[in-house]
């Protein structure tokens, strides 16, 4: 397996409140937003044994989860992980 990282600039659109939570958590962890996103995505690829397709591993410590809860309240981010399904989609042809 190649363990060499080659990072690229990525332009994405996300809910403003969610970005504030992510930036706050990255700051709490003393890491860049990109590093935090890499960690979250890589962990999301790891299923919980016996619950494949339903759950994934979390990269967050208990303390980080407390901070996430506080940031979500502060920035009014819905607690329901499926709430994002209700977010408006980008218009066809809109750059993400």
C-alpha positions as CSV (number, residue, x, y, z in Angstrom):
1,X,0.0,0.0,0.0
2,X,1.3,3.5,-0.9
3,X,1.5,5.6,2.2
4,X,2.7,8.7,0.4
5,X,0.3,11.6,0.6
6,X,-0.2,14.0,-2.3
7,X,-2.8,16.6,-1.3
8,X,-4.8,18.6,-3.8
9,X,-6.9,21.8,-3.5
10,X,-10.5,20.9,-3.3
11,X,-13.4,23.2,-3.9
12,X,-16.6,22.0,-2.2
13,X,-19.8,23.6,-1.0
14,X,-21.1,22.8,2.5
15,X,-23.7,24.2,4.9
16,X,-22.1,27.3,6.5
17,X,-23.0,26.2,10.1
18,X,-21.5,22.8,9.6
19,X,-18.3,24.4,8.3
20,X,-18.1,26.5,11.5
21,X,-18.4,23.3,13.6
22,X,-15.6,21.6,11.5
23,X,-13.3,24.6,11.8
24,X,-14.0,24.8,15.5
25,X,-13.1,21.1,15.9
26,X,-10.0,21.4,13.8
27,X,-8.9,24.4,15.9
28,X,-9.6,22.4,19.1
29,X,-7.5,19.5,17.7
30,X,-4.7,21.9,16.5
31,X,-5.0,20.5,13.0
32,X,-6.0,21.9,9.6
33,X,-9.5,21.6,8.3
34,X,-8.1,19.3,5.5
35,X,-6.4,17.0,8.1
36,X,-9.7,16.8,10.0
37,X,-11.7,16.0,6.9
38,X,-9.2,13.3,5.9
39,X,-9.4,11.7,9.3
40,X,-13.3,11.7,9.3
41,X,-13.5,10.3,5.7
42,X,-10.9,7.6,6.3
43,X,-12.7,6.5,9.5
44,X,-16.1,6.5,7.6
45,X,-14.7,3.8,5.3
46,X,-14.2,1.5,8.3
47,X,-17.4,-0.4,9.1
48,X,-18.3,-1.5,12.7
49,X,-17.9,-5.3,12.6
50,X,-21.3,-6.9,12.6
51,X,-23.0,-3.7,11.6
52,X,-21.5,-3.2,8.1
53,X,-23.4,-0.8,6.0
54,X,-25.2,0.7,9.0
55,X,-22.4,2.1,11.2
56,X,-18.8,3.3,10.8
57,X,-15.9,3.9,13.1
58,X,-15.6,7.4,14.8
59,X,-12.3,9.2,14.9
60,X,-13.5,11.3,17.8
61,X,-12.6,11.0,21.5
62,X,-15.2,11.4,24.2
63,X,-13.9,15.0,24.8
64,X,-14.1,15.8,21.1
65,X,-17.7,14.6,21.0
66,X,-18.5,16.9,23.9
67,X,-16.9,19.8,21.9
68,X,-18.8,18.8,18.8
69,X,-22.0,18.9,20.8
70,X,-21.2,22.3,22.1
71,X,-20.3,23.6,18.7
72,X,-23.5,22.1,17.1
73,X,-25.6,23.9,19.7
74,X,-23.7,27.2,19.2
75,X,-24.1,27.1,15.4
76,X,-27.5,25.6,15.4
77,X,-26.5,22.4,13.5
78,X,-29.3,19.7,13.6
79,X,-28.5,16.7,15.8
80,X,-30.1,14.3,13.3
81,X,-27.3,12.9,11.1
82,X,-29.9,12.5,8.3
83,X,-30.9,16.2,8.4
84,X,-28.5,16.9,5.6
85,X,-30.9,15.1,3.3
86,X,-33.1,18.1,3.6
87,X,-30.4,20.6,2.7
88,X,-30.9,22.2,-0.8
89,X,-28.9,20.5,-3.5
90,X,-26.7,22.5,-5.8
91,X,-28.3,23.5,-9.1
92,X,-27.3,21.5,-12.1
93,X,-24.1,22.8,-13.6
94,X,-23.2,24.7,-10.4
95,X,-19.6,24.3,-9.4
96,X,-19.2,22.5,-6.1
